[in-house]
């Protein structure tokens, strides 16, 4: 899947971008009609859980979005991908598509 990753006000490590790509690619096992996606990585000042991951997925006729905050980008990505998996399953049930 084509995934654009944007690190806001910092340079993301290539290993982190690979990790996010692999996690989001696994969503295609639940729904194979995902068009593309965008990931935004942000740092929030002054908090212990200051890593924010926002993922936007484009699917036919709709757009799914999730925003998660955690102590690491990896933890936030895991939680965000789980949220998107639930949203995809709900969308499939609602539309009756596979």
MOLIN-V192781 format. One line per field, one symbol per residue. ss: DSSP state (@ for helix, = for strand, . for the rest). burial: + if it has 16 or more other ideal C-beta (glycine too) atoms within 10 Angstrom, else -. A space follows every 10 residues. Layout:
ss->???
burial->???
This chain:
ss->.======... ...@@@@@@@ @@@@@@@@@. ...======= ===....... =========. .========= ..@@@@@@@@ @@@@@@@@@@ @@@@@...
burial->--+-+-+--- -----++--+ --++--+--- +--+--+-+- ++-------- +++++++-+- ---+-+-+++ --++-+++-+ +-+++-++-- +-------
